[in-house]
Amino acid sequence: MEILENLKGLAEDRQFLKALNVLANELEDMKKSKFSIIKNKLAKISSVEDFKLLIRLFDRGVMYQYSGFLARYAHRRFKTLQTAIWYCDELIDSGRSLEANYIITEYLKKMPHEAETELRISALFTEVHSLLELKRTKEAVKKLVEMEAISEKPIWDKLGFYYLQIGDRAKAESHLTAGLRDEERGLACYLLLSDLYASNGGGGKSLQTIKEGMEVHPQAPALKLELIRRYRDFGLHEDMLAEMSELDRLVPFHSYECYFEHLRALSYYQKDELEKLHHFISQKKMKDGPFSGDKGFSETGDAVKLSINPIVQKSNYCVPASFEMLFSYFGKKETQDDIAEHIFDVTGSKLSASAEYLEKKVSHTVSLRVKRSVIRHYCSRGYPSSLVWTLRHLHMCRL
């Protein structure tokens, strides 16, 4: 296919934004095409290597909905170790880690001894990732050792990811910092290192890392997306909105359309621009969330925003991350990893264990079934609240 040859040449020359523009034009044409034409185009992708090129480009352009589709399609069609890796990565991202672990383990058992080293490392890393998600750390470390043993060159990003997941942030930082100038793995190292600093509550250092990464990798939309998140954390609305518009221009089919709509609505809300918020909501069909439909944001009152240092939550650590921010607000240092050791149980945090942990750590806690007025009362007096709810939606409340 001519388009694949064009994309291959652009990727080899590291002209990724031009390659993403080619893909965007192709997707625009396909939106107008009949399903039979799309099927024929997919059938003309004749090799795993061609799928690899497309998946990598879609991933680089944060168009994960398309890379995910191609990963599943390629595995149904070819069922090789490479396609199994892609498919299992999709399963892990969708919370099906047990299924992913079973599939990749079976493929590894049948893996030929002459398989390429990089392919074997990728397969082992997918197995390690699935084991980490299942909290089977002892098994994961054995596979990590096996992965390191066969590696012919440094795997900074994979080691950094592993140590970040098990909570050894010093080792994670060491590996990721060492890999920043690696041409192949540097981009992933910048993203993970920024995430590490944000997880530690170091928003400023995280922002600095992202900006440095953008200088080294100017054609990486994923870094621009992380920049948007950091601007959100700092409340830099205009900078955030400008970067969102730029990312929309560069990659019109990215996976974050709904997220960007939420951020734009949130920006209007936090700036108390309620008329603009009402107009924006009326123009968009926003999905489930506090701004889906017009909830009637018309209450008036004093705006109160507590100075809580945001951190990035690790996988499934919503309660530990929330508690770390609460402790930090009161000048206490407890990491989400340390907290999780006391309250986390395989699939999530136990509510009873969480309450007991707080009672041991602080002099006074209050557990209540509350209305918005009670939350306002505590917030206006400088007391943050950790909310647990069973309703389908939690509505925003104005203070």
N, C-alpha and C positions, 0 to 999 in steps of 0.2 A: 504493500500500500504506500502510495506517495506520501501521505501525511505522516506515516510512521518514520519514513526515511528523513523527512524534514525535521520531525521532533528529535530523532536520534542525533542528527547533526547539531541542532541547537543545544541539546543536553551535553554533548561532548565538548562544545565550546563554552559551556556554562552560561549560556544565554537563556536562563530559566524564565525570565519574564516574557520574552518573546515566545518561548514554547507554551507558556500558560495562555498567552493571547491566541495562539493557534488553536489550543484546546477550547477556549471560550467561544471562538467563532464556530468551531465544529459543533459544540453543544447548542449554540443558538440555532444552527441549521437543523439539528436533530429535533429540536422542540417543534419544528414545523413538519417533521417527517412522519410517515405512517410507521406503525410498529414493525411491519414486515421489512421495511428499509433498514430500521435500526438492527433487526435480527441479522440481516445480511451483512451489515457492517461488522457486527460482532463476530460473525462466522469467518470473516476475512482476516481476523487477527489469528495468525497461524501458529504461533509458538509461545512458549512460556516466557521467553526473553522479551517478546513484544509486549506481553502483559506486564512484565516487570518494569519496562520503560514507562508505560502508561500509569501504573500504580504509583511509581516513585514520583512522577510529575504531578499527579493529582494530590498526593500527600504533601508535596512541597508547596502546592498552591492552596493548602488547607481546604481542599475539596474532598473531604473524607467520605461523603455520601457516594461519590463516584468511585473512589479507590476501593471502598468497601464492597460495592456492587461487583466491580471487576474481580476482586479477590474471591468472592463466593462463586461467581460465574466460572472463573478459571479453574477453581478446584473441582467443581462438578464436571468440567470438561476433561481435565488432564489427570487429576489425582496423583500428583508427584509430591515429593518431599517439599519442594519450594512452594507449591500451591497450598499444601497443608499448613505450612508456617503462616502464610497470609490468612488462611481461613481461621486458624486457631487464634491469631492475634485479634481478629474480628470478634471471635467468641469471648475472649478475655475482656475486650473493651465493652461488650454488651452484658457483662456479668455472668457469663457461662464458663467460668474458669475450670470447673470440674470436668466438663465435657471436653474443653480444650486440652486439658492435661491428659486425658485418656487417649485422644486422637494423636497428639504429637508423640506421646510415649510409644504408641504402636508403630508409628512411622519410623521413629528412631531405632526400634528393634530391627526393622527391616532395612535400615539404611546401609547401602553398600560401602565396603571399606574404602573404595576408591572415590567416594563422594568428595567434592571440593571442600577444602578446609572452611572457607567462609560460609558455605551452606550448612556445614555441620555446626559451626558456631551459632549461626542464626537459629537453627533448630533447638540446640541446647538452651539458648537464651529464652526462646519462647517457652520451653519447659520450665526454666527457672522462674520466669514471670508468672506462669500459672501456679506454681508451687507457692510463690510469695503471696499471691492473691488468696490462696487457700490457707495461709498462715502455717505452711509446712516448711519452716525455715531450715531445719536440720537436713531435709532432703535437698532443698534448694542449694545449700552450701556445697554439697557433694557434687552437684551438677556444675556449679560455678568452678570448682577446682578442675573438673574434667574439661570445661570450656577453656580455662586459662592454659591448661597443659597442651592443648592442640593448637593454640593461637600462635601464628607466626609473626604477628606484629601487635602493638598495644591496642587494647579494646577499652579505651578510656571511658567512652560513653556507657557501655554495658556495665562495667565495674562501678562507675559512679551511680548509675541507676540502682544497682543492687544494694549498695551501702546506704543510699538514700532511703530505700524502702525498709531496710531493717533498722534504721534509726542511727546508724554510725555516720553522723554528718561530717565529722572531721575527715574520715577516710574518703567519703563521697566528694568533699570539696577538693581534697588532694588530687584524686584521679581526674575530676572534671577540669580543674585548673590546668593540669598537665596536658589535657587534650584539646585545649582551646585553639591551638594553631595547627591541629591536624586537619588537612584538607578534606578528608573523607568524614571524620567524626566531629569536627569542630563545631558545626552548627548545632548538633544534638547536645554537645557539652555546654554551649552557651545557654540553651533553653533549660537544661536541667540545673545548671548552676544558678541561674536566675530564680528558678523554682525553689532551690535549696535556700537561698537567701530570703526569699519571701516566706518560706516555711518557718524560718528562724525569726520572723518579724522584722527583718532588715529590708524594708521596702526601698529605701534609698539606694542601698547597695545592689539590690535586684534591678532597679531602674538603670543604674549605671552600667551594669553588666549587659543588659539588653541593648543599650545605646552603643556600647563598644562592639557588640556582636553585629549590629546593623552596619557598622563601618566595615567590618571584615566580610560580612555576607549581605551585601546590599540587595540581593535578589532573593530574599527569603521572607515571604509573607508571614510565616509563623512567628518571626521575631516582631513584626509589626503588630500582630495580634497580642503578643505578650506585653508590648508597649501600651496598647490600649487598656489592658487589664491593670497595669501599674498606674496609669493615669486615673483610672476609675478608683483605685484604692486611695489615691491622694486627693481625690475630689477635684482634679484638674479637668473640668467639664469641657472647656473649649478645645484644649489639646486633644482630649479623648475623641470628641466629635470630628475634629479635623482628620485625625488618623483613621477613623472609621470610614469617612468619605473617601480617603485615599485608597484604603484597602478595597472598598466597593468598586472603585475605578479600576484598580489593578487586577482584581480577581472577582468579577461580577457573580460568579457561581460558587462562591465559598460557602462553607457549611454553617455560617454564623449569622444568617439573616435574622432569625428570631431573637437571637441573643442581642444583636445590634438594635433591634426594635425595642427590646426591654431597656437597654442602656439609654437610648434616646428618651424614652418615656421617663425613666428614672432621673435623668438629668433635668428635665422640665419640672418634675416633682420636687427634687431637692433644691432647685432654684426658686421654688414657689411660683412658677409660671403656669398656673392652673388652666388658663385659657388655651395656651399652646398645647398643654397636655390633653385637654378635652378634644381639641382639633386633631391632634396626632392620633389619638386612640380611635376617633371616628373614621380616619382614613385607612387604618390598618385592621386586618383580621388577626389580632394577636391571640396566640394559643394560651393554654392554661397558665395562670400567673396572676399577680396582683393587679396588672393593668389589662387583663383580658376583658374586653367590654368596658363600659364606663361605670366605674364603681361609685361615682359621685364624690370625687375628691373636692369637697367644697368647704370643709371645716376650717375654721381660722384659729389662730393661737400662736403662742411663741414657739419658734423653732428651736429644738434642743438636739444637739448632736454631741454624743459623748466621744472623748478623745481615746478611742480604742485602737490600738495598733493592729492592723489586719495581718493575718498570716494565711498561707496557703494550706488548705486541708489535704492530708494524705488520704489515699483510697479508703473509704468507709470510716474515716476517723472524724465524723462530724461533731460528735460529743467531745472527744479529746481536744480537738482544735478549738472548739468554743470555750472549753475550760481553760486552755492555755491563754486565750485572749482575756478571759475574765481575771485570771491570776496576774497577768501582765498589767492590767488596768490598775490593780491594787499594789503593784510593785513587787510581786512574787514571781520567781522564775521556775516554771514547770513546763516541760516540753510535752507535746501531744504524744510522743512515744512513751515517755515516762508515765503519763496519765493512763494511756491505753493498757499498760501492764496491769493496772488495778481494776479497770472497768470493762475491758474489751473481751468478748467471748466468741471467737471464731467468726461469726457473721455480723456482729455489731456490738454496741455498748449496752450493757444491762442498766435499766433505769434504777433499779434498787441499788446496784453496786455503785452507780454514779452518785446517788444521793448519799450513801454511806461514805464514799470517798470525800465528798465536799464537807460533810460534817466533821471528818477527822482533820481536814486541812484548814478550815476557817472556824472562827469563833461562833458565827451565827449565820444560819441560812433560813430562808422562808420558802416553803413549798405551798403554792396556792392554785386553786382554779380561779382564773382571773378574767376580767373584762378589760377592754382596751383602756378604760379610765384608770384602772389600777396600774397597768404597765406605764401609762403616762405619768402617774404620780411618782413612781419609783425613778423613772428616767429623768424627770425634771429635777429631781433631787440628787442626781449624780450616781444612781445605782443601776448598773446594767442588769439585764434579766436574761436567763437562759430559758427559752420556751420549748415546751414539748407539746405537740398537738396531734390529734387523730383526725381532725377535719381534713377534707380534701384540699382546701386552700387556706392559706393564712393571708388575710388582707393587710395592706399597709395601713398604718394609723398615723394621723398627723398629731403632733404634740403642741 
